Amino acid sequence: MRTPLKTAPIGGVVALAAALFLVPQVYSADLAGGNTVQPPPAYPLKKSANGRYLVDSKGAPFLLAGDAPQALMVKLTEAEADLYFSNRVAHGFNSLWINLLCRPGTGGRKDGATYDGILPFTVTDDLSAPKEAYFARCDQMMSVAQKHGLLVVLDPAETIDHLKLLVANGPEKCRAFGRYLGRRYKRFPNLIWMSGNDFQTWHQPKDDEAALAVAKGIREADPDHLQTVELNYEVSGSLDDPNWESVISLSCAYTYYPTYAQVLKEYNRPNFLPVIMIESDYEFEQRATPLCYAARSIGQSWPAPPARCMAAGRSGPSPIIGNCRWIQPGRSRWRGLRPCSSHTLGSTWPRINSTSWWSPDTGLSTARRTKVIIT
């Protein structure tokens, strides 16, 4: 998630979308669309027998459709989170990317505290001194997400703001912190662990070692939940870093270029894993106007050309949709319940999910796929 750029509005579409998004209160109409998601899966998730996609504990294929309220743990009350989760479900989402630790790079405060001042550590930035009140707040948010049947893609120590902290604490403390988190959150079945986040310096041994130590600690205490890692922009896949191969069981495609290309690359790896389209342009970010973002984000690994890209998407076209309002300071912007992508997802995802999307041999044709996305 790169720093948003200030761009001039482009015509009435942008103005209209912005007006809808910045409404300072939540309207009942936002919650009245009905649940367009299938009944909640039987968590926890696992890899399919062929290793190409995700299934629930009963073997039912799981098509991830995610939002990215990365700063939710520090910005919302439990009641607000309950309302937000209800809205996401009503618009067709079944998954959320949320960070356990959050600072300005992802919408939090400089000290990492919650909106009401609860710090994450009793000793500043000391991973060996987690503050019970902070993580109890995170527990509550996880419980509310579970109540709504939502999968949480949980980043234990995202690396935009916390990489220096991880390196300063050293591998042993990082690993112990991972064990602490694994023990604490393994009781939540609706969970996938995801390390990283704009992890630009994973090539540096000390940086990679620190982030990897947390993930290894989590695995020691919580071996049953899937793990993955988001590496660097402008383009990357989790398996670009061979050091993570023994830890992860899910691959993240991250790109600001045509999304199908990176998904196809991940699909064609000899050591392939199920792949999710974890991040591309966020709504209101960079060059992504609301209208073009809505079409692109819902398409993700489902673009029109080339014809075989849909087969790559069969590994899990699953996009995570992001919105830059979450990373802005303060709490007033969290009420972003009406962006274009939400309404597009709500109308298209049930039609996509009704297909045998997990099978390359029963893929939609290019023409039909385009119709599904746009109409």
N, C-alpha and C positions, 0 to 999 in steps of 0.2 A: 504494500500500500504506500504509494509515493505521496509526497506532500502535495495537496491540492493546489492548483493554479487558479488565479482569478481570471475569469474569462468573461467577455462581453456577451449578453444575452443574444440569442439568435432567433429573432422572430417571436411570434405569439406562442409557439409550442413551448419554448423554454419558460416564458413568463407564466404560462398557465400551469405548467408542472411545478414551478417554484411556488406559486400561489397556493396550490393544493398542499404542497409539502410543509409550508411554514405556518399553516393554520395553528394557532397557539393552544388549541384544545382538541381533545379526542372526540369525534362525533360518533354517535351510536351507529351511524351507517357504516362506519369502518368495521364494525363487528357483526354486521347483519348479513354478510355474504354467505354464511353457512360454511361448514367444514368441507373443503374440497379435497382434503387428503383422505386416503384410505384409512381404515382403523389402525391405531398404533401398532407397529410391529412387535414381535415377541423379542424384546432385547435380552441379552446383548447381541450385537451384530458380529458376523464372522465372514471369512472368505468363502466363496462358493467352492464346490468340489473341484472345478476346473481352474480356480484361482483368478477368474476374470472379473468378478463383480462381487458385491456384498449381498449376503442373505441374513435373515434373522435366525433365531435359535430353532425355528421350525423349518428352515430351509426356504422360506419365501423370499424371492429377490427383492432387494431394497434399493429404490431409486432415490438418491439423496437430492433434495431441493432445499438449499440453505440460505439463510440470511447471516449477516456478520455484525451483530451488535457487540463489537469487541470490548467496549467499555462498560458493558451492562453491570458487572459486579460492583463497580464503584459509582455508578451514576443513578441507579434506580432504587426505590424502596421495594420491598417484597410485593406490596399491592400494585405498584406500577409495573413490575415485572410480570405479574399475573395478567394484567390487562394487555401488556405488550405480547406476551405469548399467545393469548387468546386471539389477538389480531393476526399474528403470523399464521396460526393454524387456519383461521378463516380465509386467508389469502393463498393457501396451498403450500406453505412451507412445512417441512418436517424436521429441519435441522438448524442449528445455530452455532456459529463460531464465536466463542467467548473466551476472553483472557482471564486467568486467575489474578495476575498482577498487571496493573495498568497505570501508565504515566502519560505525559503529554503526547508522545508519538502516536498513541492510540486513543486519546481522548480523556486521559486521567489527569490527576494533579501531579505536581513535581515531586511531592513526597510519597506518592503512591497511595494516599489515603482515600477512603470512600467519601462520598459527598458530605457526610456528617462527621468526618474527621477520624475515622478508625484507621490506624496505620496497620500495614501488613506484618510488621516485625516489632518486637519489644525493644530491640537494639537496632538502630538504623542500618538497614541494608545487610543485616546479618542473617543468612539463611538458616542458621542453627537456632534462631530465636523467633519462630513464627508466633504471631499473636492470635490467641484463640478466638477473640471476638471478631477479627477480620475473617478468618476462615469459616467461622460459624455462619457469618453472613453469606459467604459463598455457598455453604451447605444449603442454606435456605433457598437460594436461587436455583440450585441443582434440583432440589425437591419440587419446586414449582414447575420447572421444565419437565420433570418426570411426570407430574400430574397431567400435563397437557400432551404427553406422549411424544415430546420433542427430543431428538438426539442432540447432545451437546458435544461439539468438537472443541475440546478444552485445551487451551495452550497453557502449560504450567508456568512458564517464565519467558514470555515472548522476547525476541531478541532485538527489537528496535530500541527499546529503552533499557533492557535488563541484561544485555550481553556483558557490559563492563562489570556489572554487579556479580554476574556468574564467575567471570574470570578472576575478579578480586577475591571471591570466597574460596576459590580453588576446587579441584575435582572432588575431593573427599566430602566437603560440605555440600557441594552440588548433588552428589550421589545420595547423601543422607537426606537432603531436602526432597529428592525424588522419592525415596522410600517413605518419607512422611506423607507426601501427597498420595502415593499409591495406596498406603494403608487407609488413608482417610476417605478416598473417593472410590475405592473398589466396590463399595456397596451399591453404587449407582449403576444400574444396568444400561442406562441410556447415555453411554459415554464412549467417545473415541479420544485418545490423547493425540495432540499435535504440537510438536515443538517447532521452534523457529519463528519466522515472521520477518520478511525482508532481511533474511540472513545473508547479507552481502559478503561477509568475511569468513564463510565456512571453510575456505581454502587455508586459512590460518590455523595451524595445529592447536594453539591454546584456545582459540575461540571455539573450534569444533569440539575439542575435548570437554570444555565446560558445559556446553549445551547437551552433548551426548551423555555426560555423566548424570544429568537430571533424568534423562530418558531411561538410562540403564537402571537407576535407582527405582524409578516407577515400575519397570518391568519386574524387578526383584520382588516388590511387594504386591504388584497387581499384574500377574502374567496373563490374565484372561482377556483384558481389553485390548483392542487394536491400537496400534501406534503408527504415526506418520510424522513427517517433517516438511515444512515449507522452507525452501531455500531462497534463492535470490531472484529479483527482477533484473533485467527485463524478461528473461525467459529461463526456466529451470524445471527440472523434475526431481523428485526426492532421491531417486537412485543415481543422480549425478554424483553424489557423495557416497563412495563405496563404504565408508565407515559406518553408515547407518543401515546397511543392508541386513545385518544380523538382528537389528532391533525392530525395524518397521515391518508392517504387514499390509500397508496401503500406501499408494504413491500419490503425491500431489502434483498436478500440472499447474504451473504458474507462468503466465505470459501476458505481455502487452501487444503481442502480435496475433495473427489469426489463431484462434483458440484451438481449432481442430488439429492444427499441425503438431502442437505439443502433446495433445492427447494421443494422436496417432504414433508419435515417437515413443511415448510410454507404453502403449499397447504392443508395439513391435519389439520391445526389449526381449532378449533371450531369457532374462531373469525377471520377467514381468510380474507385476502385482496388480490388483484392482486399482483403478485410477479415478480420482475425482478432480474436476476442474476447480481448484481451490480459489484462484484469484485471477482477475483481469481488471480492466478499468472499473473502478467503483462509480456508482451514480454520483453525479456532480463533481467528478474528479477529472483532472486533466482535460482531455479532448472529448470526454464522454458527455454529450448533451443528453437530457432525459430521454428523448425519443430514440436516438440511436443506441443508447445504453440498454433500453428495455428490449429492443430487438436482439442486440448482441448477447446480453446476459442470459436471456431465456434460451437463445440458440446455443451459446457456449460451444460445445463440441458437436452441435447440430447445424452447421452452416450449409449453404446450398452446395458449393463445389468443394472438393471433388466428390464424385459419386461414392467412393469407398470410405469417406470420412465417417459416415454413419456407423460402419462396421467398427471403426475405432471407438466411436462413442458407445458401442455396446459394452465395452469394458466398464462402463459407468459414466454416462454423459454428465451426470450429477454436478450441477454448478453450485458454488457458493456465491451469492449475490451480496455486494457490499454497498454501503452508502456513506458518503463522506460527512454527513451531518453528525454521525456518531463520534467522529474524532475531533469535533470542534469543542472548545472549552465550555464549561457550564452545563446545566441540566435542561434548559428550555428546548434544546434542539432534539431531544430524544424522541419526541412525539412525531417521528417521521413515518407515519403509518399509511401514507397515500401516494408514494412515488409511482411512476409509470411501471416500473418493474414488478411491483406487487400485484397490480391489476392484470398485467400481462401473464404473469406466472399463474395466477388464479384461474385464468380462462384456458390456458394451454396445457398446463402440466397434467391435469386429469386425462386429456386425450393422449398425451405421450405415454403416461403411465399405464394406459389401458392396452398398449401394444406389448408384444413380446420383445421388449427393448433389449433384453440381455442376450438375445440370440442373433449373431451376425447373419445367419441364414434367413431370418424373417424380417430384415430391416425394411424401413419405409423407403420408397423411392425418393430420389432427389426432389421431384416435383411435389409429391405428396408431403414430404417433410417440410418443405418451404411453406406450403399451405397451412399445415398444422401450427407452425410457429407464428405466422403473420395474421391469420384470420381470427 
